[in-house]
């Protein structure tokens, strides 16, 4: 019997029998390009994560600490470097009085040559009297000392307010935040206003979202944690909804880039959450996101827990970890979030030379064009079950399943600790038969995974040019 735990620990060094083991060794293709050069989770016990876009060659990360007593910043030249980077405390709450309560959800923004941190703080005698405050620094490096408290961001209502973010669009700078309005009812809504400066509003706030849908009112009526991404002729705003346990999830607002953003009618709310708990990957309550980028790839930054059940108040459970994964885009220019991918190594997608994407549908492998279910197209190359010369393709959204050949069917099937499963789920990755920059996946001595009429099948390409193209896949 195959002991998968031992196999994965040792990198796959089982002796094996059968066609794969007896085949002449072939040099493996270059390692696939990772979806993101980072681990998951990225940084543990940092909730409400905010990672800046690359700034002067650096990424900076801030977020809520479990003690809710300070603001921290760490920086690195790569996302991979952030976990080991030294974290600096740039501001600590006073021992008493104003801002002496909970310190939540700082965001770090570079505006007109200065750094600003927008954060939420309660008072020592009333930690839930939460308001938004601003820190300012003229230093080039936000980890340095010298931050100055510039006071409260004053809004029309003097009520519970948090999760402020800022963005510039078409020559104007905006502030977007969550706030309670007694006239609307319990919970928090999203408000938008133009800014006169990084420290003050210019226009009256406009309410652009209120929690009304069933997935927004689980436990609490919440719209909070907005984040902005401007792409493809539209302004997208993600936000988080419901209680901060496994019911926490993300919604999406959309406006045309030429619309008046301060007109609530410009915004459309997607009817369903775009990112939510995914039990197969053991990711619960994903939300309070931000966005960064690696090269030309947009990156979703968020927090989630690895477990559903929480002892006590979710607010004081420390294990909301910072996570990152690539944000994909649909053919119509809308974002495609997929599922929170869970722990594991680099994620890849396989595309045919004709531009179709390998995906699983009803657990069978096929190729399709515009695939909106990103999770169905994501895989991890992991050590194979038949020795160091083999690999297995693990499904990302169903990580207990691997690509498995069964006669003329190629499926993702649940792992079985048997030799027959190991033979059927082990592949040899070689340079692409039609392009050495791509890959081909050999099943037997001269058989390969190929696509034919929308299906992924096993066949012998021989020297046929078209067949060899069908057996070649680009890794992205």
C-alpha positions in Angstrom: 0.0 0.0 0.0 1.2 3.6 -0.7 1.8 5.7 2.4 1.0 9.1 0.9 2.2 11.0 4.0 5.6 9.3 3.9 5.7 9.8 0.1 5.1 13.5 0.2 7.6 13.9 3.1 10.4 12.2 1.2 9.6 13.9 -2.1 8.3 10.7 -3.7 10.9 8.0 -3.7 8.8 4.8 -3.8 10.0 1.9 -5.9 7.3 1.2 -8.5 6.2 -1.2 -11.1 4.2 -0.8 -14.3 4.6 1.2 -17.4 5.7 4.5 -15.8 8.4 2.9 -13.7 9.7 0.9 -16.6 9.8 3.8 -19.1 13.1 5.3 -20.1 13.7 8.4 -17.9 13.1 11.7 -19.6 14.4 15.0 -18.4 11.6 16.8 -16.6 10.4 20.1 -18.0 11.4 23.3 -16.1 9.5 23.9 -12.9 6.1 25.5 -13.8 5.8 29.2 -13.3 4.0 29.7 -9.9 0.7 31.5 -9.8 2.3 33.6 -7.0 5.8 33.3 -5.6 4.6 32.9 -2.0 3.4 30.5 0.6 -0.1 30.2 2.1 -0.7 31.6 4.7 1.7 34.4 4.2 1.8 35.8 7.7 0.0 34.3 10.6 -2.1 36.2 13.1 -2.4 39.4 11.1 -6.0 40.1 10.4 -7.5 42.9 8.1 -4.3 42.7 6.0 -3.2 45.6 3.8 -0.2 45.1 1.4 0.8 48.2 -0.6 1.4 48.1 -4.3 5.1 47.8 -5.0 6.5 51.1 -3.9 10.2 52.0 -4.7 10.8 48.3 -5.0 9.2 47.3 -1.7 6.0 45.8 -0.4 4.7 46.9 3.0 2.3 45.0 5.1 0.2 46.2 8.0 -2.9 44.7 9.7 -4.6 44.2 13.0 -2.6 42.4 15.7 -4.4 40.1 18.1 -3.8 42.5 21.0 -5.5 45.4 19.2 -3.0 47.7 20.9 -0.6 49.0 18.2 0.1 49.6 14.5 2.9 47.6 12.9 4.5 47.7 9.5 6.9 45.2 7.8 8.5 45.5 4.4 10.3 43.3 1.8 11.2 43.4 -1.8 9.0 40.4 -2.5 5.8 38.9 -1.1 7.9 35.9 -0.2 10.1 38.1 1.9 7.3 39.5 4.1 7.0 36.5 6.5 10.6 36.8 7.7 10.8 40.6 7.6 11.3 42.4 10.9 8.1 44.0 12.0 8.3 47.5 13.4 5.7 49.2 15.8 5.2 52.7 14.4 2.5 53.7 16.9 1.0 52.4 20.1 -2.3 53.4 21.7 -2.2 55.7 24.8 -2.6 54.2 28.2 -5.9 55.9 28.8 -8.5 58.2 27.2 -9.1 58.8 23.5 -7.8 56.0 21.2 -6.9 53.9 24.3 -9.3 51.1 23.3 -9.2 48.7 20.3 -7.0 49.5 17.4 -8.3 48.0 14.2 -7.6 47.6 10.5 -4.8 50.1 9.7 -4.2 50.9 6.0 -0.9 52.4 4.6 -1.1 54.8 1.7 1.5 56.8 -0.2 0.0 60.2 -1.1 1.9 63.2 -2.6 5.2 62.1 -1.2 4.1 61.2 2.3 2.8 58.1 4.0 -0.6 58.0 5.7 -2.1 55.4 8.0 -5.9 55.3 8.3 -6.9 53.3 11.3 -9.9 52.7 13.6 -9.6 53.2 17.4 -11.9 53.0 20.4 -11.5 54.8 23.8 -10.1 53.2 26.9 -13.4 53.6 28.8 -15.4 52.5 25.8 -13.4 50.3 23.4 -16.3 50.2 20.9 -16.5 53.9 20.5 -14.7 53.4 17.3 -13.7 56.3 15.1 -11.2 56.7 12.2 -7.9 58.5 12.8 -4.9 59.4 10.6 -1.1 59.1 11.1 1.3 61.0 8.8 5.0 60.5 8.0 7.3 62.4 5.7 9.9 59.6 5.7 10.5 57.6 2.5 10.4 54.3 4.5 7.2 53.9 6.5 8.9 51.6 9.0 11.0 54.5 10.4 10.0 56.5 13.4 8.6 60.0 13.1 5.0 59.3 12.6 2.7 62.2 13.7 -0.9 61.7 14.8 -3.0 64.1 12.7 -6.3 63.4 14.5 -9.7 62.1 13.6 -11.2 61.9 10.1 -14.3 63.9 10.6 -17.5 62.7 8.9 -21.0 64.1 9.0 -22.1 61.5 11.5 -20.2 61.1 14.8 -20.9 57.4 15.0 -19.1 54.0 14.9 -16.8 54.3 11.9 -14.0 52.1 10.6 -12.1 50.5 7.7 -11.3 53.7 5.8 -9.5 53.3 2.5 -8.5 55.9 -0.1 -8.0 55.9 -3.9 -7.5 58.4 -6.7 -9.6 58.3 -9.9 -9.8 60.8 -12.8 -8.0 63.6 -10.9 -9.9 63.2 -7.7 -9.1 61.5 -4.4 -11.8 59.7 -2.5 -12.3 58.3 1.0 -14.4 55.1 1.3 -15.3 53.7 4.7 -17.9 51.8 6.8 -20.1 53.6 9.3 -23.2 53.1 11.5 -26.2 55.4 10.8 -29.0 55.1 13.3 -31.5 56.3 10.7 -30.7 53.3 8.5 -30.8 50.7 11.3 -28.3 48.4 13.0 -24.9 47.6 11.5 -22.7 49.4 9.1 -23.0 50.8 5.6 -20.4 51.9 3.1 -19.9 55.7 2.4 -17.9 57.5 -0.2 -16.7 61.1 -0.3 -14.3 63.3 -2.2 -11.3 64.4 -0.2 -10.0 68.0 0.1 -6.7 66.6 1.4 -5.4 63.3 2.9 -6.8 64.6 6.2 -10.2 66.0 5.4 -13.3 65.5 3.3 -14.4 67.9 0.5 -17.9 66.6 -0.3 -20.8 65.3 1.7 -20.7 61.5 2.1 -22.8 59.3 -0.1 -24.1 55.9 1.1 -23.3 53.4 -1.7 -24.1 50.1 0.0 -26.3 48.9 2.8 -26.5 45.3 4.0 -29.9 43.9 2.9 -29.2 40.5 1.2 -29.3 37.3 3.2 -25.5 36.7 3.0 -24.9 40.3 4.4 -26.9 40.0 7.6 -25.7 36.7 9.1 -25.1 37.4 12.8 -24.8 41.1 12.2 -25.9 43.6 9.5 -22.5 44.4 8.0 -20.9 46.1 5.0 -17.3 46.9 5.9 -13.6 46.5 4.8 -13.9 48.1 1.3 -11.1 47.8 -1.2 -10.9 49.4 -4.6 -9.5 48.1 -7.9 -9.9 50.0 -11.1 -9.7 47.9 -14.2 -11.2 47.3 -17.6 -13.3 50.5 -17.7 -14.9 49.9 -14.3 -14.3 50.7 -10.6 -14.7 47.6 -8.5 -15.2 47.8 -4.8 -15.0 44.6 -2.7 -16.4 44.6 0.8 -16.9 42.2 3.6 -20.3 41.2 5.1 -21.9 39.4 8.1 -20.3 38.3 11.4 -16.5 37.7 11.6 -16.8 33.9 11.9 -17.3 31.3 9.2 -20.2 33.4 7.8 -17.9 36.3 6.9 -17.7 36.7 3.1 -17.0 39.3 0.4 -19.3 41.1 -1.9 -18.7 43.3 -4.9 -19.9 46.7 -6.1 -19.3 47.9 -9.7 -19.4 51.3 -11.3 -18.5 52.5 -14.8 -15.2 54.4 -14.7 -16.8 57.4 -16.3 -19.8 57.5 -13.9 -20.3 60.0 -11.1 -19.0 57.9 -8.2 -20.8 60.1 -5.8 -24.1 59.2 -7.2 -25.3 56.0 -5.4 -27.2 55.0 -8.5 -23.8 54.5 -10.3 -23.1 51.5 -8.2 -24.4 47.9 -8.7 -24.1 45.2 -6.1 -23.5 41.7 -7.2 -26.4 39.5 -6.0 -24.2 36.8 -4.4 -20.9 36.8 -2.5 -17.8 36.6 -4.7 -15.6 35.0 -2.0 -16.7 32.9 0.9 -16.0 29.9 3.2 -14.8 26.9 1.2 -15.0 23.7 3.4 -12.9 21.4 1.1 -9.8 23.8 1.5 -10.6 24.4 5.2 -10.8 28.1 4.7 -13.4 29.8 6.9 -14.6 33.4 6.9 -12.4 34.9 4.2 -12.6 38.7 4.0 -11.4 42.2 4.8 -9.2 42.2 1.7 -6.9 44.5 -0.1 -5.1 44.3 -3.5 -1.5 44.4 -4.6 0.3 43.2 -7.7 3.2 41.0 -8.8 4.3 42.1 -12.2 1.2 42.4 -14.3 -0.8 40.0 -12.1 -3.3 41.4 -9.6 -3.1 39.8 -6.2 -5.9 39.4 -3.7 -4.9 39.9 -0.1 -7.3 38.7 2.7 -7.5 36.9 6.0 -9.2 33.6 6.9 -9.1 30.9 9.5 -8.2 27.3 9.1 -11.1 26.1 11.2 -14.8 26.7 11.6 -15.5 26.3 15.3 -14.4 29.2 17.5 -14.3 29.2 21.3 -15.7 32.4 22.7 -16.1 35.7 20.8 -14.7 35.5 17.2 -13.2 39.0 17.8 -10.7 37.6 20.2 -9.8 34.5 18.2 -6.2 35.4 17.1 -5.9 33.0 14.1 -7.1 35.1 11.2 -4.0 34.8 9.0 -2.9 37.0 6.1 -3.2 35.1 2.8 -2.6 36.0 -0.9 -3.6 34.5 -4.1 -3.8 35.6 -7.7 -6.9 37.5 -8.9 -8.1 36.3 -12.3 -10.2 38.1 -14.8 -13.2 36.9 -16.9 -13.4 37.5 -20.6 -16.0 40.3 -20.0 -13.5 42.2 -17.8 -15.0 41.3 -14.4 -12.9 39.9 -11.6 -12.9 36.1 -10.9 -12.0 35.3 -7.3 -12.2 31.6 -7.2 -12.1 30.0 -3.8 -9.8 30.6 -0.9 -7.1 28.1 -1.9 -5.8 26.9 1.5 -2.4 25.7 2.5 0.0 24.4 -0.1 2.6 25.3 -2.6 2.5 27.2 -6.0 -0.7 27.0 -8.0 -0.7 26.6 -11.8 -3.2 26.5 -14.6 -2.7 24.6 -17.8 -3.7 26.1 -21.1 -3.7 24.5 -24.5 -1.7 26.0 -27.4 -5.1 27.0 -28.8 -5.8 29.1 -25.7 -8.3 26.8 -24.0 -8.1 26.1 -20.3 -7.8 22.7 -18.7 -10.5 22.4 -16.0 -12.6 19.8 -14.2 -16.3 19.7 -14.6 -18.3 17.2 -12.7 -14.9 15.8 -11.7 -13.9 15.0 -15.3 -11.1 16.9 -17.1 -11.9 18.9 -20.2 -10.8 22.1 -22.0 -13.0 25.1 -22.3 -12.8 28.8 -23.3 -14.1 31.5 -20.8 -14.1 29.5 -17.6 -15.6 31.7 -14.8 -15.1 29.0 -12.1 -11.5 29.7 -11.5 -11.1 27.1 -8.9 -11.9 24.4 -11.4 -8.8 25.4 -13.4 -6.3 25.5 -10.6 -3.9 22.6 -9.8 -0.7 22.0 -7.8 2.1 19.8 -9.1 3.1 17.6 -6.1 5.4 14.6 -5.8 4.0 11.6 -7.7 3.0 8.3 -6.2 5.5 6.2 -8.2 8.9 7.6 -7.5 11.0 10.7 -7.9 10.5 10.8 -11.6 6.7 11.3 -11.4 4.3 14.0 -10.4 0.7 14.2 -9.5 -1.8 16.9 -10.3 -3.7 17.9 -7.2 -7.0 19.8 -7.5 -6.8 23.1 -5.6 -10.5 23.5 -4.8 -10.9 19.8 -3.9 -7.4 19.1 -2.5 -8.3 15.5 -1.6 -8.6 14.8 -5.3 -5.9 14.1 -7.9 -6.0 13.8 -11.7 -6.4 10.1 -12.3 -6.6 8.0 -15.5 -9.3 5.4 -15.6 -9.5 3.7 -19.0 -10.6 6.4 -21.5 -11.7 8.8 -18.7 -9.4 11.4 -17.0 -10.9 12.6 -13.7 -10.1 14.1 -10.4 -10.8 11.3 -7.9 -10.4 11.2 -4.1 -7.1 9.9 -2.9 -6.9 6.1 -2.2 -4.0 4.6 -0.4 -3.5 1.8 -3.0 -1.0 0.9 -5.6 -3.6 0.9 -8.3 -4.5 4.5 -7.5 -0.9 5.5 -7.4 -0.3 4.1 -10.9 -3.4 5.8 -12.3 -2.6 9.2 -10.7 1.2 9.4 -11.4 2.5 11.3 -14.4 5.8 12.2 -15.9 6.2 15.8 -16.8 8.4 16.3 -19.8 9.2 19.3 -22.2 6.2 20.0 -24.4 6.1 17.8 -27.5 5.2 20.8 -29.6 7.0 23.5 -27.6 9.9 23.0 -25.2 8.7 26.0 -23.3 5.5 24.2 -22.4 4.9 20.8 -20.8 3.5 17.4 -21.8 2.3 14.9 -19.3 3.2 11.3 -20.1 1.0 8.5 -18.8 2.6 5.4 -20.2 5.6 4.5 -22.3 4.3 6.5 -25.3 0.9 7.7 -24.2 0.1 11.3 -23.0 -2.7 13.4 -21.7 -4.2 15.1 -24.8 -7.3 17.2 -25.5 -9.8 16.1 -28.1 -13.2 17.6 -28.9 -13.3 19.4 -25.5 -12.3 16.3 -23.5 -8.9 15.4 -21.9 -8.1 11.9 -22.9 -5.1 9.5 -23.0 -3.7 8.8 -26.5 -0.5 8.2 -28.5 0.5 11.3 -30.4 3.3 9.7 -32.3 4.8 12.0 -34.8 1.5 13.6 -35.9 2.0 17.4 -35.6 -1.6 18.2 -34.5 -1.6 15.4 -32.0 1.6 16.6 -30.5 0.1 20.1 -30.2 -2.9 18.4 -28.4 -0.5 16.9 -25.9 1.2 20.2 -25.1 0.1 22.6 -22.4 1.3 26.0 -21.4 1.8 26.4 -17.6 0.6 29.7 -16.1 
